[in-house]
């Protein structure tokens, strides 16, 4: 089992955390998006004001790199429709950073796919179902499935997946797709595409759209079935534990999020502004944050069953789910079946 979005050893993580350094940073290049995903936290476009300029984004990247960040993860909104995406990727590439792009595929045509391949960008395509009617409903956009299929075709023609051309699919687990996720997992493994499956973080639209929530017990059962499939059919061994299938989320040890408005936060789920990069340097924000200190010292700070769980040395559940559902980012994860939860309900 590996750390989600972190291609680093456990020793790297321990050393960086102890030294107050970063290994990665997630950046919202813009919150503008053409999809209206039913589980998403991105606000309506009318609320989007004062987003960072490309110059400000590049300065933030330089600060993260000075803190040791090797990997920059580009998020949105939808980054593939960000008008200066190529320039930002070239900036990152020139500095030797590893680049990962989460995208719904909207802006990925043959030219963009070739550009991403040339710059060795790791692409994570958001796809929740291979059934067009389900995909469109979850994306809140008729024709979303066609957009994703076109992006897949363009990426394949550009050599994804292949050497230096990592391709993954990001999928949220919900009532509408849970019955097809075993088949989707097998197909992705067979195609050498990395599956990023995760429980929905219960925030914003996901809290309002309660029809997304799977039946009790279904999420836990899915995790265990996928672990069996991976072990018996593909030779991958991992222990089932939420919120990520086959991965552990310990990102707060060595990563953080920069929002499109310049706020530094622990992650997209722990929506606690630690400071704004327009007002204070990134290093100072992270060094002086009690929230970051508590998350790094999670073994002593987390309360409830998560603290005493036999997985606690390498897992603290979903801090975002804990914060969104209880208001306390150090509470036990209410969505974990080990704590009596078994869905995002």
Buried (B, 14 or more C-beta within 10 A) or exposed (E): BBBBBBBBEEEBBEBBBEEBBBBBBBBBBBBBBBBEBBBBBBEEEEEBEEBBEBEBBBBBBBBBBEBBBBBBBBBBBBBBBBEBBBEBBEBBBEEEBBBBBBBBBBBBBEEBBBBBBBBBBBBBBBBBBBEBEBBBBBBBBEEBBEBBBBBBBBBBEBBBBEEEBBBBBBBBBBBBBBEBBBEBBBBBBEEEBBBBBBBBBBBBBBBEBEEBBBEEEBBBBBBEBBBEBBEEEEEBEBEBBBBBBBBBBBBBBBBBBBBBBBBBBBBBBBBBBBBBBEEEBBBEBBEEBEBBEBBBEBEEBBEBBBBEBEBBEEBBBBBBBBBBBBEEBBBBBBBBBBBEBBBBB
